[in-house]
Amino acid sequence: MLNEQGHGGFYIKDGDKQVAEMSVSLAGNVLTVHHTEVFPEAEGKGLGKRLFAGMTDYARKNGLTVVALCPFVYAQFKKNRQEYADIWRR
């Protein structure tokens, strides 16, 4: 997931082909989400929400707060403020 510099992401594959990704970086206990992308052939299958769920689970399990530079992640946090109040760093 993360390389030695703290950059990486969450990915979803369909067989050998990557169909969705969420790019992140980690500095201390702050996980910054830069971008979420679901490739055109996989749109409409809820993959963005699966990536988001994986990221929030990871943040909670590792005691991280999340900075949402990604508009999709920001919108999810904003829409569900109370549910993510423990990890959302505004």
N, CA, C and O atoms as a CHARMM CRD file, in Angstrom:
* protein
*
  360
    1    1 MET  N      0.80800  -1.19400   0.00000 PROA 1      0.00000
    2    1 MET  CA     0.00000   0.00000   0.00000 PROA 1      0.00000
    3    1 MET  C      0.85500   1.26400   0.00000 PROA 1      0.00000
    4    1 MET  O      0.66900   2.10300  -0.88200 PROA 1      0.00000
    5    2 LEU  N      1.78500   1.44700   0.94300 PROA 2      0.00000
    6    2 LEU  CA     2.62900   2.64200   0.99100 PROA 2      0.00000
    7    2 LEU  C      4.07700   2.27900   0.73800 PROA 2      0.00000
    8    2 LEU  O      4.55900   1.24500   1.19900 PROA 2      0.00000
    9    3 ASN  N      4.77100   3.14100   0.00100 PROA 3      0.00000
   10    3 ASN  CA     6.18900   2.90700  -0.20700 PROA 3      0.00000
   11    3 ASN  C      6.98700   3.53700   0.93600 PROA 3      0.00000
   12    3 ASN  O      6.40300   4.05900   1.88600 PROA 3      0.00000
   13    4 GLU  N      8.28900   3.49200   0.85200 PROA 4      0.00000
   14    4 GLU  CA     9.14500   3.99400   1.92900 PROA 4      0.00000
   15    4 GLU  C      9.00300   5.49700   2.15200 PROA 4      0.00000
   16    4 GLU  O      9.29100   5.98500   3.24400 PROA 4      0.00000
   17    5 GLN  N      8.56700   6.23400   1.13900 PROA 5      0.00000
   18    5 GLN  CA     8.36200   7.67500   1.26800 PROA 5      0.00000
   19    5 GLN  C      6.96600   8.02600   1.77300 PROA 5      0.00000
   20    5 GLN  O      6.63500   9.20400   1.90500 PROA 5      0.00000
   21    6 GLY  N      6.14900   7.02300   2.05600 PROA 6      0.00000
   22    6 GLY  CA     4.80500   7.26400   2.55100 PROA 6      0.00000
   23    6 GLY  C      3.78500   7.55600   1.47500 PROA 6      0.00000
   24    6 GLY  O      2.72900   8.11500   1.76900 PROA 6      0.00000
   25    7 HSD  N      4.07000   7.19300   0.23100 PROA 7      0.00000
   26    7 HSD  CA     3.12900   7.40700  -0.87000 PROA 7      0.00000
   27    7 HSD  C      2.61500   6.05200  -1.35700 PROA 7      0.00000
   28    7 HSD  O      3.34500   5.06100  -1.35600 PROA 7      0.00000
   29    8 GLY  N      1.36500   6.02700  -1.76700 PROA 8      0.00000
   30    8 GLY  CA     0.79800   4.78400  -2.27500 PROA 8      0.00000
   31    8 GLY  C     -0.67700   4.92200  -2.48900 PROA 8      0.00000
   32    8 GLY  O     -1.16200   5.98400  -2.87800 PROA 8      0.00000
   33    9 GLY  N     -1.40300   3.84600  -2.23600 PROA 9      0.00000
   34    9 GLY  CA    -2.82600   3.92500  -2.46000 PROA 9      0.00000
   35    9 GLY  C     -3.55300   2.63400  -2.17300 PROA 9      0.00000
   36    9 GLY  O     -2.97800   1.63700  -1.73500 PROA 9      0.00000
   37   10 PHE  N     -4.83300   2.69700  -2.43600 PROA 10     0.00000
   38   10 PHE  CA    -5.73000   1.55800  -2.33600 PROA 10     0.00000
   39   10 PHE  C     -6.16500   1.25500  -3.76200 PROA 10     0.00000
   40   10 PHE  O     -6.41800   2.17100  -4.54500 PROA 10     0.00000
   41   11 TYR  N     -6.25300  -0.01700  -4.09800 PROA 11     0.00000
   42   11 TYR  CA    -6.53300  -0.41300  -5.47500 PROA 11     0.00000
   43   11 TYR  C     -7.57200  -1.52100  -5.52000 PROA 11     0.00000
   44   11 TYR  O     -7.68300  -2.32300  -4.59300 PROA 11     0.00000
   45   12 ILE  N     -8.32600  -1.55500  -6.60100 PROA 12     0.00000
   46   12 ILE  CA    -9.25700  -2.65400  -6.86900 PROA 12     0.00000
   47   12 ILE  C     -8.92000  -3.18500  -8.25400 PROA 12     0.00000
   48   12 ILE  O     -8.76200  -2.42900  -9.21200 PROA 12     0.00000
   49   13 LYS  N     -8.81600  -4.49300  -8.32900 PROA 13     0.00000
   50   13 LYS  CA    -8.53400  -5.14400  -9.61400 PROA 13     0.00000
   51   13 LYS  C     -9.69200  -6.03500 -10.01500 PROA 13     0.00000
   52   13 LYS  O    -10.42300  -6.55700  -9.17300 PROA 13     0.00000
   53   14 ASP  N     -9.84000  -6.19600 -11.31100 PROA 14     0.00000
   54   14 ASP  CA   -10.76300  -7.16300 -11.89500 PROA 14     0.00000
   55   14 ASP  C     -9.86700  -8.13100 -12.65600 PROA 14     0.00000
   56   14 ASP  O     -9.45200  -7.86100 -13.78300 PROA 14     0.00000
   57   15 GLY  N     -9.57800  -9.25300 -12.02900 PROA 15     0.00000
   58   15 GLY  CA    -8.58900 -10.16700 -12.59300 PROA 15     0.00000
   59   15 GLY  C     -7.21900  -9.54100 -12.43900 PROA 15     0.00000
   60   15 GLY  O     -6.82200  -9.17000 -11.33400 PROA 15     0.00000
   61   16 ASP  N     -6.50200  -9.42100 -13.52800 PROA 16     0.00000
   62   16 ASP  CA    -5.18500  -8.80300 -13.51000 PROA 16     0.00000
   63   16 ASP  C     -5.22700  -7.30600 -13.80400 PROA 16     0.00000
   64   16 ASP  O     -4.20000  -6.63000 -13.73600 PROA 16     0.00000
   65   17 LYS  N     -6.40000  -6.79200 -14.12700 PROA 17     0.00000
   66   17 LYS  CA    -6.51600  -5.39800 -14.55100 PROA 17     0.00000
   67   17 LYS  C     -7.00200  -4.51000 -13.40600 PROA 17     0.00000
   68   17 LYS  O     -8.02000  -4.79200 -12.77500 PROA 17     0.00000
   69   18 GLN  N     -6.25500  -3.42900 -13.14900 PROA 18     0.00000
   70   18 GLN  CA    -6.66200  -2.45600 -12.14400 PROA 18     0.00000
   71   18 GLN  C     -7.82900  -1.64800 -12.69600 PROA 18     0.00000
   72   18 GLN  O     -7.76900  -1.15700 -13.82300 PROA 18     0.00000
   73   19 VAL  N     -8.90800  -1.50700 -11.89200 PROA 19     0.00000
   74   19 VAL  CA   -10.08700  -0.79200 -12.35900 PROA 19     0.00000
   75   19 VAL  C    -10.44300   0.42100 -11.49700 PROA 19     0.00000
   76   19 VAL  O    -11.30100   1.22000 -11.87100 PROA 19     0.00000
   77   20 ALA  N     -9.77500   0.55800 -10.33300 PROA 20     0.00000
   78   20 ALA  CA   -10.03900   1.70500  -9.46400 PROA 20     0.00000
   79   20 ALA  C     -8.84100   1.91600  -8.54900 PROA 20     0.00000
   80   20 ALA  O     -8.13600   0.97300  -8.18800 PROA 20     0.00000
   81   21 GLU  N     -8.62600   3.19300  -8.17800 PROA 21     0.00000
   82   21 GLU  CA    -7.51200   3.49700  -7.28700 PROA 21     0.00000
   83   21 GLU  C     -7.80900   4.74500  -6.46700 PROA 21     0.00000
   84   21 GLU  O     -8.57300   5.62000  -6.87700 PROA 21     0.00000
   85   22 MET  N     -7.18700   4.79900  -5.30600 PROA 22     0.00000
   86   22 MET  CA    -7.24200   5.97000  -4.44300 PROA 22     0.00000
   87   22 MET  C     -5.80900   6.26500  -4.03600 PROA 22     0.00000
   88   22 MET  O     -5.18800   5.46500  -3.33700 PROA 22     0.00000
   89   23 SER  N     -5.27500   7.40200  -4.46400 PROA 23     0.00000
   90   23 SER  CA    -3.88300   7.72600  -4.14100 PROA 23     0.00000
   91   23 SER  C     -3.82800   8.48900  -2.82400 PROA 23     0.00000
   92   23 SER  O     -4.62600   9.39300  -2.57700 PROA 23     0.00000
   93   24 VAL  N     -2.86300   8.10200  -1.97700 PROA 24     0.00000
   94   24 VAL  CA    -2.72900   8.65900  -0.63800 PROA 24     0.00000
   95   24 VAL  C     -1.26000   8.88700  -0.31100 PROA 24     0.00000
   96   24 VAL  O     -0.36300   8.37200  -0.97900 PROA 24     0.00000
   97   25 SER  N     -1.04400   9.67300   0.73500 PROA 25     0.00000
   98   25 SER  CA     0.29500   9.80400   1.30900 PROA 25     0.00000
   99   25 SER  C      0.14300   9.85800   2.81700 PROA 25     0.00000
  100   25 SER  O     -0.90200  10.25200   3.33500 PROA 25     0.00000
  101   26 LEU  N      1.19200   9.46000   3.51400 PROA 26     0.00000
  102   26 LEU  CA     1.16700   9.39700   4.96500 PROA 26     0.00000
  103   26 LEU  C      2.34100  10.18300   5.52000 PROA 26     0.00000
  104   26 LEU  O      3.48300   9.98500   5.10500 PROA 26     0.00000
  105   27 ALA  N      2.05700  11.07300   6.45700 PROA 27     0.00000
  106   27 ALA  CA     3.09000  11.83300   7.16400 PROA 27     0.00000
  107   27 ALA  C      2.70600  11.83000   8.63400 PROA 27     0.00000
  108   27 ALA  O      1.71100  12.44000   9.02500 PROA 27     0.00000
  109   28 GLY  N      3.49600  11.14500   9.44400 PROA 28     0.00000
  110   28 GLY  CA     3.14000  11.01200  10.85500 PROA 28     0.00000
  111   28 GLY  C      1.85900  10.21300  10.97300 PROA 28     0.00000
  112   28 GLY  O      1.76100   9.09900  10.46000 PROA 28     0.00000
  113   29 ASN  N      0.88000  10.78600  11.65100 PROA 29     0.00000
  114   29 ASN  CA    -0.40300  10.09200  11.78700 PROA 29     0.00000
  115   29 ASN  C     -1.49400  10.72400  10.91400 PROA 29     0.00000
  116   29 ASN  O     -2.68300  10.59400  11.20400 PROA 29     0.00000
  117   30 VAL  N     -1.07300  11.41100   9.84200 PROA 30     0.00000
  118   30 VAL  CA    -2.02500  12.05600   8.93900 PROA 30     0.00000
  119   30 VAL  C     -1.97200  11.39000   7.56900 PROA 30     0.00000
  120   30 VAL  O     -0.93800  11.38200   6.90100 PROA 30     0.00000
  121   31 LEU  N     -3.10600  10.83500   7.17300 PROA 31     0.00000
  122   31 LEU  CA    -3.25400  10.22500   5.85900 PROA 31     0.00000
  123   31 LEU  C     -3.93300  11.25200   4.95700 PROA 31     0.00000
  124   31 LEU  O     -5.04800  11.68800   5.24200 PROA 31     0.00000
  125   32 THR  N     -3.27200  11.63600   3.88000 PROA 32     0.00000
  126   32 THR  CA    -3.85200  12.59200   2.93100 PROA 32     0.00000
  127   32 THR  C     -4.31700  11.82400   1.70200 PROA 32     0.00000
  128   32 THR  O     -3.54900  11.08300   1.08800 PROA 32     0.00000
  129   33 VAL  N     -5.58300  12.01300   1.35400 PROA 33     0.00000
  130   33 VAL  CA    -6.14100  11.38500   0.15500 PROA 33     0.00000
  131   33 VAL  C     -6.10700  12.42300  -0.95800 PROA 33     0.00000
  132   33 VAL  O     -6.73700  13.47700  -0.86600 PROA 33     0.00000
  133   34 HSD  N     -5.36100  12.10400  -2.00900 PROA 34     0.00000
  134   34 HSD  CA    -5.15700  13.04300  -3.10400 PROA 34     0.00000
  135   34 HSD  C     -6.17000  12.88200  -4.24100 PROA 34     0.00000
  136   34 HSD  O     -6.62800  13.86700  -4.81900 PROA 34     0.00000
  137   35 HSD  N     -6.51200  11.63400  -4.55100 PROA 35     0.00000
  138   35 HSD  CA    -7.31200  11.40500  -5.75300 PROA 35     0.00000
  139   35 HSD  C     -7.98200  10.03800  -5.68400 PROA 35     0.00000
  140   35 HSD  O     -7.39200   9.07000  -5.20200 PROA 35     0.00000
  141   36 THR  N     -9.20300   9.96800  -6.16300 PROA 36     0.00000
  142   36 THR  CA    -9.91000   8.69400  -6.32300 PROA 36     0.00000
  143   36 THR  C    -10.35100   8.59900  -7.76900 PROA 36     0.00000
  144   36 THR  O    -10.89500   9.55000  -8.33100 PROA 36     0.00000
  145   37 GLU  N    -10.10900   7.43700  -8.36800 PROA 37     0.00000
  146   37 GLU  CA   -10.50400   7.25300  -9.76800 PROA 37     0.00000
  147   37 GLU  C    -11.03100   5.84600  -9.98700 PROA 37     0.00000
  148   37 GLU  O    -10.41400   4.85600  -9.59300 PROA 37     0.00000
  149   38 VAL  N    -12.18500   5.78700 -10.62300 PROA 38     0.00000
  150   38 VAL  CA   -12.73000   4.52300 -11.09700 PROA 38     0.00000
  151   38 VAL  C    -12.66600   4.59300 -12.61700 PROA 38     0.00000
  152   38 VAL  O    -13.20100   5.51900 -13.22600 PROA 38     0.00000
  153   39 PHE  N    -12.01300   3.61600 -13.22300 PROA 39     0.00000
  154   39 PHE  CA   -11.82700   3.63300 -14.66600 PROA 39     0.00000
  155   39 PHE  C    -13.17500   3.43400 -15.36800 PROA 39     0.00000
  156   39 PHE  O    -14.04900   2.74300 -14.84500 PROA 39     0.00000
  157   40 PRO  N    -13.34600   4.03300 -16.54500 PROA 40     0.00000
  158   40 PRO  CA   -14.65300   4.05800 -17.21900 PROA 40     0.00000
  159   40 PRO  C    -15.34700   2.70000 -17.31900 PROA 40     0.00000
  160   40 PRO  O    -16.56200   2.61700 -17.13900 PROA 40     0.00000
  161   41 GLU  N    -14.60200   1.64800 -17.60000 PROA 41     0.00000
  162   41 GLU  CA   -15.23200   0.33900 -17.77000 PROA 41     0.00000
  163   41 GLU  C    -15.79900  -0.23300 -16.47100 PROA 41     0.00000
  164   41 GLU  O    -16.54000  -1.21500 -16.49700 PROA 41     0.00000
  165   42 ALA  N    -15.45200   0.38100 -15.33200 PROA 42     0.00000
  166   42 ALA  CA   -15.91700  -0.14300 -14.04000 PROA 42     0.00000
  167   42 ALA  C    -16.83500   0.83000 -13.31400 PROA 42     0.00000
  168   42 ALA  O    -17.19100   0.58500 -12.16100 PROA 42     0.00000
  169   43 GLU  N    -17.22200   1.91300 -13.94600 PROA 43     0.00000
  170   43 GLU  CA   -18.08800   2.89500 -13.29900 PROA 43     0.00000
  171   43 GLU  C    -19.46300   2.30900 -12.99800 PROA 43     0.00000
  172   43 GLU  O    -19.92900   1.39100 -13.67300 PROA 43     0.00000
  173   44 GLY  N    -20.09800   2.86100 -11.97100 PROA 44     0.00000
  174   44 GLY  CA   -21.45100   2.45300 -11.61700 PROA 44     0.00000
  175   44 GLY  C    -21.53900   1.17600 -10.81300 PROA 44     0.00000
  176   44 GLY  O    -22.63000   0.62900 -10.65100 PROA 44     0.00000
  177   45 LYS  N    -20.42400   0.68500 -10.30400 PROA 45     0.00000
  178   45 LYS  CA   -20.41100  -0.56300  -9.53200 PROA 45     0.00000
  179   45 LYS  C    -20.10200  -0.33800  -8.05500 PROA 45     0.00000
  180   45 LYS  O    -19.90600  -1.29700  -7.30800 PROA 45     0.00000
  181   46 GLY  N    -20.05700   0.92100  -7.63400 PROA 46     0.00000
  182   46 GLY  CA   -19.79900   1.22200  -6.22700 PROA 46     0.00000
  183   46 GLY  C    -18.34000   1.07400  -5.80900 PROA 46     0.00000
  184   46 GLY  O    -18.04600   0.95600  -4.62000 PROA 46     0.00000
  185   47 LEU  N    -17.42600   1.07800  -6.77300 PROA 47     0.00000
  186   47 LEU  CA   -16.01900   0.86400  -6.44000 PROA 47     0.00000
  187   47 LEU  C    -15.41600   2.04100  -5.68200 PROA 47     0.00000
  188   47 LEU  O    -14.55200   1.84400  -4.82800 PROA 47     0.00000
  189   48 GLY  N    -15.85600   3.25200  -5.97900 PROA 48     0.00000
  190   48 GLY  CA   -15.37400   4.41400  -5.23400 PROA 48     0.00000
  191   48 GLY  C    -15.72600   4.29600  -3.75800 PROA 48     0.00000
  192   48 GLY  O    -14.90600   4.60300  -2.89200 PROA 48     0.00000
  193   49 LYS  N    -16.93200   3.85700  -3.47500 PROA 49     0.00000
  194   49 LYS  CA   -17.35300   3.68200  -2.07900 PROA 49     0.00000
  195   49 LYS  C    -16.60400   2.53700  -1.40800 PROA 49     0.00000
  196   49 LYS  O    -16.33600   2.58900  -0.20800 PROA 49     0.00000
  197   50 ARG  N    -16.26500   1.50600  -2.17600 PROA 50     0.00000
  198   50 ARG  CA   -15.46100   0.41300  -1.60600 PROA 50     0.00000
  199   50 ARG  C    -14.06300   0.90200  -1.24400 PROA 50     0.00000
  200   50 ARG  O    -13.53700   0.55000  -0.18800 PROA 50     0.00000
  201   51 LEU  N    -13.45800   1.71400  -2.11500 PROA 51     0.00000
  202   51 LEU  CA   -12.15300   2.29700  -1.81100 PROA 51     0.00000
  203   51 LEU  C    -12.24200   3.18300  -0.57000 PROA 51     0.00000
  204   51 LEU  O    -11.38300   3.12700   0.31000 PROA 51     0.00000
  205   52 PHE  N    -13.29000   3.99500  -0.51300 PROA 52     0.00000
  206   52 PHE  CA   -13.49500   4.89200   0.62500 PROA 52     0.00000
  207   52 PHE  C    -13.63400   4.09000   1.92500 PROA 52     0.00000
  208   52 PHE  O    -13.03800   4.44600   2.94200 PROA 52     0.00000
  209   53 ALA  N    -14.41200   3.02000   1.88800 PROA 53     0.00000
  210   53 ALA  CA   -14.59200   2.18300   3.08200 PROA 53     0.00000
  211   53 ALA  C    -13.26500   1.55300   3.51100 PROA 53     0.00000
  212   53 ALA  O    -12.96600   1.49300   4.70300 PROA 53     0.00000
  213   54 GLY  N    -12.47900   1.08800   2.55500 PROA 54     0.00000
  214   54 GLY  CA   -11.18400   0.50800   2.87500 PROA 54     0.00000
  215   54 GLY  C    -10.24700   1.52600   3.49400 PROA 54     0.00000
  216   54 GLY  O     -9.52600   1.22000   4.44300 PROA 54     0.00000
  217   55 MET  N    -10.25800   2.74000   2.95400 PROA 55     0.00000
  218   55 MET  CA    -9.39900   3.80400   3.47600 PROA 55     0.00000
  219   55 MET  C     -9.81000   4.19300   4.88500 PROA 55     0.00000
  220   55 MET  O     -8.95100   4.35300   5.75200 PROA 55     0.00000
  221   56 THR  N    -11.11100   4.34900   5.13400 PROA 56     0.00000
  222   56 THR  CA   -11.54900   4.75100   6.47200 PROA 56     0.00000
  223   56 THR  C    -11.27900   3.64700   7.48900 PROA 56     0.00000
  224   56 THR  O    -10.90300   3.94000   8.62400 PROA 56     0.00000
  225   57 ASP  N    -11.45900   2.39500   7.10900 PROA 57     0.00000
  226   57 ASP  CA   -11.11900   1.28300   8.00300 PROA 57     0.00000
  227   57 ASP  C     -9.63300   1.29800   8.33900 PROA 57     0.00000
  228   57 ASP  O     -9.25200   1.12800   9.49700 PROA 57     0.00000
  229   58 TYR  N     -8.80000   1.49900   7.32900 PROA 58     0.00000
  230   58 TYR  CA    -7.35100   1.55000   7.51800 PROA 58     0.00000
  231   58 TYR  C     -6.97800   2.69100   8.47200 PROA 58     0.00000
  232   58 TYR  O     -6.16300   2.51000   9.37600 PROA 58     0.00000
  233   59 ALA  N     -7.58100   3.86200   8.26100 PROA 59     0.00000
  234   59 ALA  CA    -7.28600   5.01900   9.11000 PROA 59     0.00000
  235   59 ALA  C     -7.65300   4.73100  10.56300 PROA 59     0.00000
  236   59 ALA  O     -6.87400   5.02300  11.47000 PROA 59     0.00000
  237   60 ARG  N     -8.82200   4.16500  10.78200 PROA 60     0.00000
  238   60 ARG  CA    -9.25300   3.86900  12.15400 PROA 60     0.00000
  239   60 ARG  C     -8.37000   2.81300  12.81100 PROA 60     0.00000
  240   60 ARG  O     -7.97400   2.96700  13.96700 PROA 60     0.00000
  241   61 LYS  N     -8.06500   1.76200  12.09600 PROA 61     0.00000
  242   61 LYS  CA    -7.23300   0.68300  12.65600 PROA 61     0.00000
  243   61 LYS  C     -5.83400   1.14900  13.00500 PROA 61     0.00000
  244   61 LYS  O     -5.18800   0.58300  13.88600 PROA 61     0.00000
  245   62 ASN  N     -5.35800   2.19300  12.30700 PROA 62     0.00000
  246   62 ASN  CA    -3.99500   2.67300  12.51800 PROA 62     0.00000
  247   62 ASN  C     -3.92100   4.00200  13.25900 PROA 62     0.00000
  248   62 ASN  O     -2.85400   4.61100  13.34000 PROA 62     0.00000
  249   63 GLY  N     -5.05900   4.45900  13.80600 PROA 63     0.00000
  250   63 GLY  CA    -5.08200   5.68900  14.59100 PROA 63     0.00000
  251   63 GLY  C     -4.70500   6.93100  13.79900 PROA 63     0.00000
  252   63 GLY  O     -4.01000   7.80900  14.31100 PROA 63     0.00000
  253   64 LEU  N     -5.16100   7.00800  12.55300 PROA 64     0.00000
  254   64 LEU  CA    -4.81600   8.11800  11.67600 PROA 64     0.00000
  255   64 LEU  C     -5.96900   9.10900  11.55300 PROA 64     0.00000
  256   64 LEU  O     -7.13500   8.75500  11.73000 PROA 64     0.00000
  257   65 THR  N     -5.62500  10.34200  11.24900 PROA 65     0.00000
  258   65 THR  CA    -6.63000  11.30700  10.81900 PROA 65     0.00000
  259   65 THR  C     -6.45200  11.48400   9.31200 PROA 65     0.00000
  260   65 THR  O     -5.37800  11.22300   8.77000 PROA 65     0.00000
  261   66 VAL  N     -7.50900  11.92700   8.64400 PROA 66     0.00000
  262   66 VAL  CA    -7.51400  11.97800   7.18200 PROA 66     0.00000
  263   66 VAL  C     -7.75100  13.40200   6.70100 PROA 66     0.00000
  264   66 VAL  O     -8.69800  14.06600   7.12400 PROA 66     0.00000
  265   67 VAL  N     -6.88200  13.85600   5.81400 PROA 67     0.00000
  266   67 VAL  CA    -7.06100  15.11700   5.09700 PROA 67     0.00000
  267   67 VAL  C     -7.58700  14.75400   3.71600 PROA 67     0.00000
  268   67 VAL  O     -6.96700  13.97900   2.98800 PROA 67     0.00000
  269   68 ALA  N     -8.73200  15.32100   3.36500 PROA 68     0.00000
  270   68 ALA  CA    -9.39100  14.98200   2.10000 PROA 68     0.00000
  271   68 ALA  C     -9.13500  16.05700   1.05200 PROA 68     0.00000
  272   68 ALA  O     -9.88200  17.03200   0.97300 PROA 68     0.00000
  273   69 LEU  N     -8.09200  15.89400   0.25100 PROA 69     0.00000
  274   69 LEU  CA    -7.86700  16.78000  -0.88400 PROA 69     0.00000
  275   69 LEU  C     -8.68400  16.31800  -2.08200 PROA 69     0.00000
  276   69 LEU  O     -8.96600  17.09700  -2.99200 PROA 69     0.00000
  277   70 CYS  N     -9.05800  15.05500  -2.07400 PROA 70     0.00000
  278   70 CYS  CA    -9.87800  14.47000  -3.13100 PROA 70     0.00000
  279   70 CYS  C    -11.33200  14.93100  -2.96500 PROA 70     0.00000
  280   70 CYS  O    -11.90300  14.76500  -1.88800 PROA 70     0.00000
  281   71 PRO  N    -11.93800  15.50200  -4.00300 PROA 71     0.00000
  282   71 PRO  CA   -13.32500  15.96700  -3.90100 PROA 71     0.00000
  283   71 PRO  C    -14.31500  14.86600  -3.52400 PROA 71     0.00000
  284   71 PRO  O    -15.26800  15.12600  -2.78900 PROA 71     0.00000
  285   72 PHE  N    -14.10900  13.65400  -4.00900 PROA 72     0.00000
  286   72 PHE  CA   -15.01100  12.54600  -3.67600 PROA 72     0.00000
  287   72 PHE  C    -14.96000  12.23900  -2.18500 PROA 72     0.00000
  288   72 PHE  O    -16.00300  12.11200  -1.54400 PROA 72     0.00000
  289   73 VAL  N    -13.77100  12.11900  -1.63300 PROA 73     0.00000
  290   73 VAL  CA   -13.61600  11.81100  -0.20600 PROA 73     0.00000
  291   73 VAL  C    -14.14700  12.96000   0.63500 PROA 73     0.00000
  292   73 VAL  O    -14.82300  12.73200   1.63800 PROA 73     0.00000
  293   74 TYR  N    -13.85200  14.18800   0.24000 PROA 74     0.00000
  294   74 TYR  CA   -14.36400  15.35300   0.96100 PROA 74     0.00000
  295   74 TYR  C    -15.89500  15.33100   1.00300 PROA 74     0.00000
  296   74 TYR  O    -16.49600  15.58900   2.04600 PROA 74     0.00000
  297   75 ALA  N    -16.51500  15.02300  -0.12800 PROA 75     0.00000
  298   75 ALA  CA   -17.98300  14.98100  -0.19400 PROA 75     0.00000
  299   75 ALA  C    -18.54500  13.89600   0.71900 PROA 75     0.00000
  300   75 ALA  O    -19.57300  14.10600   1.36400 PROA 75     0.00000
  301   76 GLN  N    -17.88800  12.74400   0.78200 PROA 76     0.00000
  302   76 GLN  CA   -18.34900  11.66600   1.65700 PROA 76     0.00000
  303   76 GLN  C    -18.24900  12.08300   3.12000 PROA 76     0.00000
  304   76 GLN  O    -19.16700  11.83800   3.90200 PROA 76     0.00000
  305   77 PHE  N    -17.13600  12.71200   3.48800 PROA 77     0.00000
  306   77 PHE  CA   -16.96900  13.18600   4.86600 PROA 77     0.00000
  307   77 PHE  C    -18.01300  14.25000   5.19800 PROA 77     0.00000
  308   77 PHE  O    -18.62600  14.21100   6.26500 PROA 77     0.00000
  309   78 LYS  N    -18.21200  15.19000   4.29400 PROA 78     0.00000
  310   78 LYS  CA   -19.14700  16.28400   4.53300 PROA 78     0.00000
  311   78 LYS  C    -20.58000  15.78400   4.66700 PROA 78     0.00000
  312   78 LYS  O    -21.34200  16.27000   5.50200 PROA 78     0.00000
  313   79 LYS  N    -20.93600  14.81600   3.84100 PROA 79     0.00000
  314   79 LYS  CA   -22.29100  14.27000   3.85400 PROA 79     0.00000
  315   79 LYS  C    -22.56000  13.44300   5.12500 PROA 79     0.00000
  316   79 LYS  O    -23.69900  13.35000   5.58200 PROA 79     0.00000
  317   80 ASN  N    -21.51900  12.85700   5.67700 PROA 80     0.00000
  318   80 ASN  CA   -21.65600  11.97300   6.84800 PROA 80     0.00000
  319   80 ASN  C    -20.73100  12.43400   7.97400 PROA 80     0.00000
  320   80 ASN  O    -19.94800  11.64300   8.50000 PROA 80     0.00000
  321   81 ARG  N    -20.82200  13.70700   8.34000 PROA 81     0.00000
  322   81 ARG  CA   -19.90900  14.32500   9.30900 PROA 81     0.00000
  323   81 ARG  C    -19.77400  13.53000  10.60600 PROA 81     0.00000
  324   81 ARG  O    -18.65900  13.26600  11.05500 PROA 81     0.00000
  325   82 GLN  N    -20.87600  13.15500  11.20100 PROA 82     0.00000
  326   82 GLN  CA   -20.81500  12.47300  12.49800 PROA 82     0.00000
  327   82 GLN  C    -20.16600  11.10100  12.38700 PROA 82     0.00000
  328   82 GLN  O    -19.40400  10.70400  13.26800 PROA 82     0.00000
  329   83 GLU  N    -20.45300  10.38800  11.33600 PROA 83     0.00000
  330   83 GLU  CA   -19.90000   9.04700  11.15900 PROA 83     0.00000
  331   83 GLU  C    -18.37600   9.05400  11.04200 PROA 83     0.00000
  332   83 GLU  O    -17.71100   8.09900  11.44600 PROA 83     0.00000
  333   84 TYR  N    -17.82500  10.14300  10.48200 PROA 84     0.00000
  334   84 TYR  CA   -16.38100  10.21000  10.25000 PROA 84     0.00000
  335   84 TYR  C    -15.68200  11.27200  11.08600 PROA 84     0.00000
  336   84 TYR  O    -14.52200  11.59600  10.82900 PROA 84     0.00000
  337   85 ALA  N    -16.37100  11.82100  12.08700 PROA 85     0.00000
  338   85 ALA  CA   -15.80200  12.87700  12.92900 PROA 85     0.00000
  339   85 ALA  C    -14.51400  12.43000  13.62000 PROA 85     0.00000
  340   85 ALA  O    -13.64300  13.25300  13.89800 PROA 85     0.00000
  341   86 ASP  N    -14.39100  11.13700  13.89500 PROA 86     0.00000
  342   86 ASP  CA   -13.20000  10.63100  14.59400 PROA 86     0.00000
  343   86 ASP  C    -11.94500  10.62500  13.74400 PROA 86     0.00000
  344   86 ASP  O    -10.83600  10.60600  14.27900 PROA 86     0.00000
  345   87 ILE  N    -12.10100  10.64100  12.41500 PROA 87     0.00000
  346   87 ILE  CA   -10.91000  10.56900  11.56000 PROA 87     0.00000
  347   87 ILE  C    -10.74100  11.76200  10.62900 PROA 87     0.00000
  348   87 ILE  O     -9.64100  11.99400  10.12700 PROA 87     0.00000
  349   88 TRP  N    -11.81600  12.53300  10.38400 PROA 88     0.00000
  350   88 TRP  CA   -11.74200  13.64100   9.42600 PROA 88     0.00000
  351   88 TRP  C    -11.00300  14.81400  10.04000 PROA 88     0.00000
  352   88 TRP  O    -11.42500  15.37600  11.05100 PROA 88     0.00000
  353   89 ARG  N     -9.90500  15.16900   9.41900 PROA 89     0.00000
  354   89 ARG  CA    -9.13500  16.33500   9.84200 PROA 89     0.00000
  355   89 ARG  C     -9.46600  17.46900   8.88400 PROA 89     0.00000
  356   89 ARG  O     -9.05500  17.45800   7.72400 PROA 89     0.00000
  357   90 ARG  N    -10.21300  18.44700   9.38400 PROA 90     0.00000
  358   90 ARG  CA   -10.67300  19.56000   8.53400 PROA 90     0.00000
  359   90 ARG  C     -9.66100  20.65800   8.47200 PROA 90     0.00000
  360   90 ARG  O     -9.88500  21.66700   7.80300 PROA 90     0.00000
